[in-house]
Amino acid sequence: MSIALSVVIAAHNPRAAYLEEVLESLKGQSLAPRCWELLLVDNASCEPLADAVDLSWHPQARHIREEQLGVVHARSRGLGESCGEIVVFVDDDNVLESSYLEMAVQIGQDYPRLGIWGGQVLPRFESEPPLWTRPLWPLLAIRQFDRDRWSNLDQSETMPVGAGMCLRRTVARKYLQLIEADPRRLQLGRQGDLLMSCEDFDMALTALDLGLGAGLFTRLQLTHLIPAERLGEAYLLRLVKGIVYSTALLDYLRGREPEQLPWRTRLRYFLGSLLMPARERRFLKATKSAQTLAKKQIETMRAAQERLLPTSAPAENFAAH
């Protein structure tokens, strides 16, 4: 029997209790196990997950070890080794609703022109989040909405995040080809403690490259387990910095030049920043710092490309600041 769907979990030193809950949610899926496979990609964890995590409950489950650190390395390894017509990315802190996989397959059948889709990502906080963090929750991949939406245009309203993302085999194949042609794409996404991002949006844009659409559906729901430390200012500052940096890098890799604001607008922003509360100024400073680092790295990459020489990894420059 052909495999309808592949679940790929990329994990790097996961919390054991969180991963156990993730796997329990997969055990309870309404989609029969014979219809899907489970790939747990151990991304250079200090303690090999194959020694600690039992997957024998699933008839089509495999442990995979990926030594190259980085979520893009882990996910692309999973894509390459999976065989389902649909691939679903599940993070090691994502607890799926029991119908998630069944609904993912159904949406794929009902919307053949969609290349990539996702659903609602609901938070479960380890501790009560400070009120000031609420505007930043979308940066933690929290997505809540009340209606389905889809499009074949590049717009954030229909772009799924990596948590629970579903993509067709055709998109996976094209994305792997893009990475092979330009390995700089591997620099996107989390790399250990470096909070890079945008690999999921690169995949979504790959679907659009193929003339397919992207969509979000209310019936797809998962719970994102969020530890207390991810609500601290230090972590959120690093997260903002990583997202801004990665967004600029993705724009460059996709041939999109960053928008240059008129000097009057920049002056107005600067004067406004002088009146900001101290915390907001710190986040603005992190944003500007990331933009400056990204600009320098893009200049290095552009110069290297002109000389036809390999580029340095942005993670090295990013980690040094």
N, C-alpha and C positions, 0 to 999 in steps of 0.2 A: 504493500500500500504506500502511495506517495505521501510525503510529509507536507501538510498544508502550511505549517508555521514553525519557525525556529525562535526560541527564546535565548537571547545572549545576555548574560550577566557579566559585566566587567567589574572586578573587585580588586582593590589594593588595600591590604591590611584592614579588612572590614571589621566592624563591631560584630562579635559573634552572635549576640542576642538579636541584632537587627537582621543579619543575614538569615538566621534561623526563622525569623518571622516572615521574611521574604519568601523563603522556600516553602513554608507552611501555606502561604497564600497560593503558591503554584500547585501544591498538592491538592488544594480544594477547587481547582478550576473546573468549570462545567464542560470544557472541551476535553474529550477523551484523550488520555496520554498517547494513544497510538497515532493520533493526528498531529502531534507536535514533538519536537525534540528540545532538549535543554542543554545548553553549553555554558558551563561556568568557567570563565576565563580568569585565571589567577594572574593578575598583572604585577608580578615581582613582589608578592607579599613576603614578609620576613619569615613567616611560618607557612609552608606550602598548604594550600587549602585542600588539596587532595588527601592529605593526612588527617584532616580534621572534619571535613564536610562529607556526609554520606549522601550520595545521590542514587543509591541502589533502589529506592522506591519508584524511580522513573525508568521505564523500559528503554528509553532512548535518550539517556543523559550521558554527558562526557565531561571530564575535567580537561582543561587545556591550560598549559602554562606559557605565558608570554613574558619573557624576561626584559624586553624593552619597555621602560616605564613610560606611561602616558595613555590616557583613555583612548586616543585615536589609534594607537598601536593595538590596544586590547580589542577595541570594537572592530577594527579592520581585520584582525585575526579571526574574530568570531564570524564576521561576514564571509571571509574566505573559506571557513571550514563548515559553515552551515549549509543546509540543502533545502530549507523550506521556501516556498514561493513568497511568503511574507516573513520578514524578520522583525522581531519585537525586542527593543532594548529595554532591559530592566536593570536599574541600578541596585546596588547592594543595600539600599535603604528605601526601596519601593515596595509597598504592600499592595498587590493587585486585588481589585474586587473580583469575586468568584466568576463573573461572566466576561472578564476582560479579554481573554484570548478568543473566546467564541465570538464576541462582538467585533474583535479586530478582523477575524476572517469574514464575518458577515458584511462589514463595511467594505472590505476589499472586493467582495462580490457585487455589492450594490452600487459601488462607485468605481467602475473600471478605469476611469480617466484620472483617478487620484494615484499619485506615486508615493505619497508619504502622508501620514496622518497620526494624530494623537488625541489626547483627551484631557480631562480635568486632573489636576494634581493638587490634592487637598493636604494641608499641613497637619502633622501631629507633633506638637512641640514637647520636648522633654521637660521644659520648664516654661512658666508663663513669660511670653515675650514682652520686652519693654514697649510701651506705646509708641515711642519715637521710631521704632524699627518698621512699623507697618508699611510706610511708603516704599520700603526696600524689599518687601517680601517677594515681588516678582523676580528679583535677582536670585532668590533661592529656589527658582523653578516652580513657584506656586502659581497655578493657573486655575481660575474658577470663572465659569461663564454659564449663561442660561439658555443658549441656543447654539445649534450647529452652524458652522460656517466653513466655506471652502472657496478656493480661488486658484487660478493659474498665474496670478500676478505676485510680485515680490512685495508682500505686505505682512507686517507683524501680526495682524489680527487672525491670520490663518496658519501661521507657522508653528508647528509643534516643537516642544523642547525635547531634549534627549530622553528624559524620564518617560518610559512607556511609549516611545516613538515606534511607529510601525512603518516599514518601507518595503516596497516590492523588490523582488529579485533583480529586475531590470535596473532599478535605481542603485541597488547595492553593487551590481556589476560595473555600472558606469562610474560610481564613486571610487571603487578600487582602481579603475583605470586612470582616473584623475590623480590619485595619489602616486601611482607608478610613474605617471608622466611628470609630476611635480611633487617630489617628496617633502617640499616645504609645508605642505598641508598637514603633515604629521606633527607640526609644531603647535597646532591648535589643540584645544582641549586640556583637561587637567593633567598635570605631570607631577605626581606626588603631592607636595605641599604648595606647588605653584598653581594658583587659581586661574589658569587660562580657560578659555571657553570658545564658543562659536563653531566647533566641529559639527554640532547638530544642525546649525543653520546652513553650513556648507552642504550637508546632505540634503536639506530641504531645497536649497537652490539647485542642486543637481537634478532633483525631480523636475523642477521648472525648466532646466536646460533641455530635458527630454520631451518637453511639451506636455508634461503631466501636471497635476495640481497638488496642492497641499490643503489639509483640512483639519478641523478640530471638532470633536463630537462629545456631546454631553454624556452619552451612555458609556463612554470609556472613562473609568475612574480608578485612580490609585491614591494611596496615602503615602506622603513623603515623610519619613521619620527624621526629625530635625533635632540634633543634640543641642544642648544649651550653649556650647561654645560658638556655634554659628550665629548666635544672636548678639555676640559681643561686638563692640565698635571696632576693635582691632581686626577681627575676621572680616567684617563687612567692608572696612576700608580696603583690605587686600582684595576682596571680591570685586569691588567697584573698579579697582585698578586693573585687575586681570581682565575684566569684561571690556573695558574701554580699550585696553591694549590689543586684545584679540580681535575686537571689531575692526579696528583700523587695519590690522594685519590681513584679516579676511577680505576687506574691501580692496586692498592692494592686490592680493592673489587673484581676485576676480576682476581686476582691471578697472576698479572704481576709485577715482581720485577723491580724497576727502574734501568736504565742502569748506571753502574758505569764507569766514564771516567778514563782513565789512568792518573797517577799523572803528567806525562809530558804534557798531553793535558790541565789539570787543571792549571798547571803553565803557559802555553802559554796563556790561556784565562785571567789569572790574570795579566800578564805583559801587554797584549793587552788592558786591561781595564784602565790601568794607562794613556794610550794615548788617551782615548775616550773623546769626549766633555762632559761637565758636565751633560747635560740632559741624554745622553746615559748611563752614570755611574749611574744615579738615577734609571733608568729602570733596569739596571743590578742588582743593590742593591735590588730592589723590588723583582726581580726574585729569587735571592739567599735567601732572607728573607722568601719568600713563600715556597721554597724548604726545608728550615730548619724547619719551622713550620709544614709542611706536614710530614716530617720524624719523628718529635716528636709525632705527633698525630697518625701516623701509628704504632709506637712502643707501644703507649698506647692501641690502638685498638688490636694489636696482643697480648699483655700481658693480656688484659681483656678477649679475646677469649680463651686463654689458661686456664684462671681461670673460664671460663664459666660465666663471670659476664657481665652486660650491660656496654657499652662504653659511655664515655662522648661525648657530641655533639661537633664536630670540630668547629662549628660556635662560640662557647664560647672562645676557644683558639685563633681562628683567629681574633675575634673582639678585643681581648686584646692587639694586637700588631699593 
